[in-house]
Amino acid sequence: MDYTPELEDDVFISQIENEPYSFVHQANYDVRLRVNAQTHYLLQLIDGEKTISELTTLVNNHFNQNISKQEIDRFIKNTLEPSGILKTSREIIKKERAPYLNLRMTLIPHSIVSKITRYFQFLFFDQLWYVIGTLLVALGVMYASTISFHDISHFLTPAHILSYFPLALGSCIAHELGHASACEKFGMRAGSIGFGFYIFIPVFYADVSNAWSLSSRKRVIIDIAGMYFQLLISCILVIIYSISANEWMLYASLVNIISFLPNLNPFVRYDGYWILSDLLGMNNIIQKAEKSFKQTLAWFLDKMNGEFPIKTTTDKFLLSYFLVNKIMVVVLLLTFVVFNGHSVSYFPYRFWNFLSALIMKPQVLSFNFLKTFIIDNLVSILFYILLFNFIKKILTRKKSGTILEQ
């Protein structure tokens, strides 16, 4: 049966720079797809007037191919309609956005983000990398010549730590505005800025998903823009310190720099992960690395029958990425146990006493009480967070099948 497909409203289609793919975004269902040239051309032809037969003829003539009407029909019904790209009476299969983020909430909507970012877009230019390198060297020299370990320990008092919180909040917001500003600078609409939890860690995030239609180089700039903005904040604080001799400014600058270093971790979905992804031109690195390991393990457990699954340089990288990640986690857990075994094993008992004290004597709650408990048990807390996350991932896999599921 011949029929006439029609695009959903608010469908945005853009060619990805320097790549043979296009980016498709449907705003209502918040669907984002990366499609090839044939699909891009097909979507451009769909206007609510051309039938499937007409669309098939036009696609075949344009690409000099012999695709059947049935193939076009199946692709539309099985892929485009369920995704929400085309109007349909069928149920739309919504994909959860960023499933690794829990309890997400919007803090700054797009309408406000776009007004703020227009004032910061001038900070992005072709010589950006040289500027970042110069600022890092300058800050490093300043810290090395001014700060000692004794000074740092003397600075970490309750008053100083509490006074840093407003700066920490502002720095986090500035970090996300950096991502959004770079995205808008390159002509892509940035979404809202929000807050959520990654594993147990509270994080801020900026929706820059539309950056997928940009070149790899521009995406890397967007990835690094948050840390770049924090670097600028630290430089401003150091300048204020140089003028006023206010030591709080110097240490706040240092703490601000240290706070974004975890973002360079390429094994969790922080900035370092997205930088690596865009440099390599490879999405879903974590999932692909896990799949590579499963295939290799399945081959090994099958007594190495058949062809070795690791063939290309990409396969080798993905397997190495997975193994290095898991080895680091295991080594970290073992280090906690070997050097802090007593502390780790007795932490549940101490944690129970801590909760009991808060319940039975809520008046004991104070900054020093919380600080003492956290400092005394920091290693144990980190150990159990890592262990819980490790077990959670294993149990999650078992829900969907065995560990060898392809």
C-alpha positions as CSV (number, residue, x, y, z in Angstrom):
1,M,0.0,0.0,0.0
2,D,1.3,3.4,-1.0
3,Y,1.1,6.2,1.6
4,T,2.6,9.6,2.2
5,P,4.9,10.0,5.2
6,E,5.2,13.4,6.9
7,L,7.9,14.9,9.1
8,E,7.1,15.8,12.7
9,D,7.2,19.5,13.7
10,D,10.4,21.0,14.9
11,V,12.8,18.6,13.2
12,F,16.3,20.1,12.8
13,I,18.7,18.5,10.3
14,S,22.3,19.7,10.0
15,Q,25.3,18.3,8.2
16,I,28.1,17.3,10.6
17,E,31.2,19.3,9.7
18,N,34.0,17.3,7.9
19,E,32.0,14.1,8.2
20,P,29.7,12.1,5.9
21,Y,26.9,12.1,8.5
22,S,24.1,14.5,9.5
23,F,22.6,15.3,12.8
24,V,18.8,15.1,13.3
25,H,17.0,16.6,16.3
26,Q,13.3,16.5,17.0
27,A,12.6,19.0,19.8
28,N,9.2,17.6,21.1
29,Y,10.5,14.1,21.9
30,D,14.1,15.4,22.3
31,V,15.3,12.8,19.8
32,R,18.9,13.1,18.5
33,L,20.1,10.8,15.7
34,R,23.2,10.6,13.6
35,V,22.3,9.6,10.0
36,N,24.1,8.8,6.8
37,A,23.8,10.7,3.5
38,Q,20.9,8.5,2.1
39,T,18.8,9.0,5.2
40,H,19.5,12.8,5.2
41,Y,18.4,13.0,1.6
42,L,15.3,10.9,2.3
43,L,14.3,13.2,5.2
44,Q,14.8,16.3,3.0
45,L,12.4,14.7,0.4
46,I,9.7,14.0,2.9
47,D,7.2,16.9,2.6
48,G,3.8,15.3,3.3
49,E,3.1,15.2,-0.4
50,K,5.4,12.5,-1.9
51,T,4.4,8.9,-1.6
52,I,6.7,6.0,-0.7
53,S,6.9,5.0,-4.4
54,E,8.0,8.6,-5.3
55,L,10.5,8.8,-2.5
56,T,12.0,5.4,-3.5
57,T,12.5,6.6,-7.1
58,L,14.1,9.9,-6.1
59,V,16.5,8.2,-3.7
60,N,17.5,5.6,-6.2
61,N,18.1,8.2,-9.0
62,H,20.1,10.5,-6.7
63,F,22.4,7.7,-5.4
64,N,22.3,5.5,-8.5
65,Q,21.1,2.6,-6.3
66,N,18.4,0.0,-6.5
67,I,16.7,0.2,-3.1
68,S,13.2,-1.4,-3.1
69,K,10.1,0.3,-2.0
70,Q,9.7,-2.4,0.7
71,E,13.1,-1.5,2.2
72,I,12.2,2.2,2.3
73,D,8.9,1.3,3.9
74,R,10.5,-0.9,6.6
75,F,13.1,1.7,7.4
76,I,10.4,4.4,7.8
77,K,8.1,2.2,9.9
78,N,10.8,0.5,12.0
79,T,13.3,3.3,12.6
80,L,12.0,6.8,11.7
81,E,8.4,6.6,13.0
82,P,9.2,4.9,16.4
83,S,11.9,7.5,17.0
84,G,9.5,10.4,16.6
85,I,11.1,11.9,13.5
86,L,7.9,11.2,11.4
87,K,4.3,11.7,12.3
88,T,2.7,8.5,13.3
89,S,-0.1,7.0,15.4
90,R,2.3,4.4,16.8
91,E,3.9,4.6,20.2
92,I,7.1,6.7,20.2
93,I,10.1,4.9,21.8
94,K,11.6,7.5,24.0
95,K,15.3,7.1,24.9
96,E,16.3,8.2,28.3
97,R,18.6,11.2,28.1
98,A,21.9,10.7,30.1
99,P,20.7,7.7,32.1
100,Y,23.9,7.9,34.1
101,L,22.5,11.1,35.7
102,N,19.9,10.7,38.5
103,L,17.5,13.2,40.0
104,R,18.1,15.7,37.3
105,M,16.6,19.2,37.7
106,T,16.9,22.3,35.6
107,L,18.5,25.3,37.3
108,I,18.8,27.8,34.5
109,P,16.5,27.4,31.4
110,H,17.8,27.9,27.9
111,S,16.1,31.3,27.6
112,I,18.3,32.7,30.3
113,V,21.4,30.7,29.3
114,S,21.3,32.1,25.8
115,K,21.2,35.7,27.1
116,I,24.1,35.2,29.5
117,T,26.4,33.3,27.0
118,R,26.3,36.1,24.4
119,Y,28.5,38.2,26.7
120,F,31.2,35.5,26.9
121,Q,31.5,34.2,23.3
122,F,34.4,36.7,22.6
123,L,36.6,34.5,24.9
124,F,36.8,31.8,22.2
125,F,39.2,32.4,19.3
126,D,41.7,30.5,17.1
127,Q,44.6,31.0,19.5
128,L,42.7,29.6,22.5
129,W,45.2,26.7,23.1
130,Y,48.1,29.1,23.4
131,V,46.2,31.2,25.9
132,I,45.3,28.2,28.0
133,G,48.9,27.0,28.1
134,T,50.2,30.4,29.0
135,L,47.7,30.8,31.8
136,L,48.5,27.3,33.2
137,V,52.2,28.0,33.2
138,A,51.7,31.4,34.9
139,L,49.5,30.0,37.6
140,G,51.9,27.1,38.2
141,V,54.8,29.5,38.7
142,M,52.7,31.6,41.0
143,Y,51.7,28.6,43.2
144,A,55.2,27.1,43.3
145,S,56.8,30.3,44.4
146,T,54.1,31.3,46.9
147,I,52.4,28.4,48.5
148,S,53.8,25.7,50.8
149,F,52.2,22.6,52.3
150,H,52.3,24.1,55.7
151,D,50.5,27.2,54.4
152,I,47.8,25.0,52.8
153,S,47.2,23.0,56.1
154,H,47.0,26.3,58.0
155,F,44.5,27.6,55.5
156,L,42.1,24.6,55.9
157,T,40.1,25.9,58.8
158,P,36.2,25.7,59.1
159,A,35.9,29.4,58.4
160,H,37.9,29.3,55.2
161,I,36.2,26.1,54.0
162,L,32.7,27.5,54.6
163,S,33.6,30.8,52.9
164,Y,34.7,28.8,49.9
165,F,31.2,27.3,49.3
166,P,29.8,30.4,47.5
167,L,32.8,30.5,45.2
168,A,32.5,26.7,44.6
169,L,28.9,27.1,43.5
170,G,29.7,30.1,41.3
171,S,32.7,28.2,39.8
172,C,30.5,25.2,38.9
173,I,27.9,27.5,37.2
174,A,30.7,29.3,35.4
175,H,32.0,25.9,34.2
176,E,28.7,25.0,32.6
177,L,28.3,28.4,31.2
178,G,31.7,27.9,29.5
179,H,30.3,24.8,27.7
180,A,27.2,26.6,26.7
181,S,29.1,29.8,25.6
182,A,31.4,27.8,23.3
183,C,28.4,25.9,21.9
184,E,26.5,29.1,21.1
185,K,29.8,30.6,19.7
186,F,29.8,28.0,17.0
187,G,26.2,28.6,16.1
188,M,24.6,25.7,18.0
189,R,21.7,26.2,20.4
190,A,22.7,25.3,23.9
191,G,20.1,23.9,26.2
192,S,19.5,24.4,29.9
193,I,21.9,24.2,32.8
194,G,20.9,21.7,35.5
195,F,21.9,19.6,38.5
196,G,21.9,15.9,39.2
197,F,23.8,13.0,40.7
198,Y,26.4,11.0,38.8
199,I,26.7,7.7,40.9
200,F,26.6,9.4,44.3
201,I,28.4,12.6,43.3
202,P,26.4,15.8,42.9
203,V,27.2,17.4,39.5
204,F,26.1,20.3,37.4
205,Y,25.6,19.8,33.7
206,A,24.9,21.9,30.5
207,D,22.9,20.5,27.6
208,V,25.2,20.9,24.6
209,S,23.9,17.9,22.7
210,N,23.4,19.9,19.5
211,A,27.2,20.2,19.3
212,W,27.2,16.8,17.5
213,S,26.6,18.6,14.2
214,L,30.0,20.4,14.7
215,S,33.5,19.3,13.7
216,S,35.6,17.3,16.1
217,R,37.9,20.3,16.7
218,K,35.0,22.5,17.8
219,R,33.5,19.8,19.9
220,V,36.8,19.4,21.8
221,I,36.8,23.2,22.4
222,I,33.2,22.9,23.8
223,D,34.4,20.0,26.0
224,I,37.3,21.9,27.5
225,A,35.4,25.3,27.7
226,G,34.2,24.6,31.3
227,M,37.7,24.1,32.6
228,Y,38.8,27.1,30.6
229,F,36.3,29.3,32.4
230,Q,37.4,28.0,35.8
231,L,41.0,28.7,34.8
232,L,40.1,32.2,34.0
233,I,38.4,32.5,37.4
234,S,41.6,31.3,39.1
235,C,43.6,33.9,37.2
236,I,41.3,36.7,38.2
237,L,41.6,35.6,41.9
238,V,45.4,35.5,41.6
239,I,45.4,39.0,40.1
240,I,43.2,40.2,43.0
241,Y,45.6,38.5,45.5
242,S,48.6,40.3,43.8
243,I,46.8,43.7,44.3
244,S,45.3,43.1,47.7
245,A,47.6,40.6,49.3
246,N,44.5,38.8,50.6
247,E,45.6,35.1,51.0
248,W,42.0,33.8,50.7
249,M,42.1,34.8,47.1
250,L,45.3,32.8,46.5
251,Y,44.0,29.7,48.1
252,A,40.6,30.0,46.6
253,S,42.3,30.1,43.2
254,L,44.2,27.0,44.0
255,V,41.2,25.1,45.3
256,N,39.3,26.1,42.2
257,I,42.0,24.7,40.0
258,I,42.1,21.4,42.0
259,S,38.3,21.1,41.8
260,F,38.3,20.7,38.0
261,L,41.2,18.2,37.9
262,P,38.8,15.2,38.3
263,N,37.1,16.4,35.1
264,L,40.1,15.1,33.2
265,N,39.4,11.5,34.1
266,P,38.7,9.7,30.8
267,F,37.1,6.7,32.4
268,V,33.9,8.4,33.7
269,R,31.6,10.7,31.8
270,Y,33.3,13.9,32.8
271,D,35.0,16.3,30.4
272,G,38.0,14.1,29.9
273,Y,35.8,11.3,28.6
274,W,34.1,13.6,26.1
275,I,37.4,15.1,25.0
276,L,38.8,11.6,24.3
277,S,35.6,10.7,22.5
278,D,35.7,13.7,20.2
279,L,39.4,13.5,19.6
280,L,39.0,9.9,18.4
281,G,35.7,10.6,16.7
282,M,34.2,7.7,18.6
283,N,30.9,7.8,20.6
284,N,29.9,5.4,23.4
285,I,33.5,4.5,24.3
286,I,32.5,2.9,27.6
287,Q,29.9,0.6,26.0
288,K,32.1,-0.3,23.0
289,A,35.0,-1.1,25.3
290,E,32.8,-3.4,27.4
291,K,31.5,-5.1,24.3
292,S,35.1,-5.6,23.1
293,F,36.0,-7.2,26.4
294,K,33.0,-9.5,26.3
295,Q,33.8,-10.7,22.8
296,T,37.4,-11.4,23.8
297,L,36.3,-13.2,27.0
298,A,33.8,-15.2,25.1
299,W,36.5,-16.2,22.6
300,F,38.8,-17.2,25.4
301,L,36.2,-19.2,27.3
302,D,35.4,-21.0,24.0
303,K,39.0,-22.3,24.1
304,M,40.1,-19.8,21.5
305,N,38.1,-21.4,18.7
306,G,37.3,-19.2,15.8
307,E,38.9,-15.9,14.8
308,F,40.4,-13.6,17.4
309,P,37.9,-10.7,17.8
310,I,40.6,-8.0,18.3
311,K,41.6,-7.2,14.7
312,T,42.0,-3.4,14.3
313,T,43.8,-0.7,16.1
314,T,40.4,0.6,17.4
315,D,39.7,-2.9,18.8
316,K,43.0,-2.9,20.6
317,F,42.4,0.6,22.1
318,L,38.9,-0.3,23.3
319,L,40.1,-3.5,25.0
320,S,43.1,-1.7,26.6
321,Y,40.7,1.1,27.7
322,F,38.4,-1.4,29.5
323,L,41.3,-3.3,31.1
324,V,43.1,-0.2,32.3
325,N,39.9,1.2,33.8
326,K,39.1,-2.0,35.7
327,I,42.6,-2.6,36.8
328,M,42.8,0.9,38.3
329,V,39.5,0.3,40.2
330,V,40.7,-3.1,41.5
331,V,44.1,-1.7,42.5
332,L,42.5,1.2,44.3
333,L,40.2,-1.1,46.2
334,L,43.0,-3.4,47.1
335,T,45.1,-0.4,48.2
336,F,42.4,0.7,50.5
337,V,42.1,-2.8,52.0
338,V,45.9,-3.4,52.4
339,F,46.8,-0.1,53.9
340,N,43.5,0.7,55.6
341,G,42.1,-2.7,56.3
342,H,41.1,-2.1,59.9
343,S,39.5,1.3,59.0
344,V,37.6,-0.2,56.1
345,S,36.3,-3.2,58.0
346,Y,35.1,-1.3,61.0
347,F,33.5,1.6,59.0
348,P,30.0,0.1,59.0
349,Y,30.2,-0.1,62.9
350,R,31.5,3.5,63.1
351,F,28.8,4.7,60.6
352,W,26.1,3.1,62.7
353,N,27.4,4.8,65.8
354,F,27.5,8.1,63.9
355,L,23.9,7.8,62.8
356,S,22.8,6.7,66.3
357,A,24.5,9.8,67.8
358,L,22.6,12.0,65.4
359,I,19.3,10.4,66.1
360,M,19.7,10.1,69.9
361,K,21.5,13.4,70.4
362,P,20.8,15.7,67.5
363,Q,22.4,18.6,69.4
364,V,25.9,17.1,68.7
365,L,25.5,18.0,65.0
366,S,28.0,20.7,64.2
367,F,30.5,21.5,61.5
368,N,33.4,20.1,63.6
369,F,31.4,16.9,64.3
370,L,30.8,16.3,60.6
371,K,34.3,17.4,59.5
372,T,35.9,15.0,62.1
373,F,33.8,12.1,60.9
374,I,34.4,12.7,57.2
375,I,38.2,13.2,57.6
376,D,38.6,10.2,59.9
377,N,36.6,8.0,57.5
378,L,37.3,9.5,54.1
379,V,39.3,6.5,52.8
380,S,36.5,4.1,54.0
381,I,33.8,6.2,52.4
382,L,35.6,6.3,49.1
383,F,36.2,2.5,49.3
384,Y,32.5,1.7,49.9
385,I,31.3,4.1,47.2
386,L,33.6,2.4,44.7
387,L,32.7,-1.1,45.9
388,F,28.9,-0.3,45.7
389,N,29.3,1.1,42.2
390,F,31.3,-1.9,41.1
391,I,28.7,-4.4,42.4
392,K,25.9,-2.3,41.0
393,K,27.3,-2.5,37.5
394,I,27.7,-6.3,37.8
395,L,24.1,-6.7,39.0
396,T,22.8,-4.4,36.3
397,R,24.4,-6.5,33.6
398,K,22.9,-9.7,35.1
399,K,19.4,-8.2,34.8
400,S,19.8,-8.0,31.1
401,G,21.6,-11.3,30.6
402,T,24.9,-13.0,31.3
403,I,28.2,-11.2,31.3
404,L,28.9,-12.8,27.9
405,E,25.8,-11.4,26.3
406,Q,26.6,-9.9,22.9
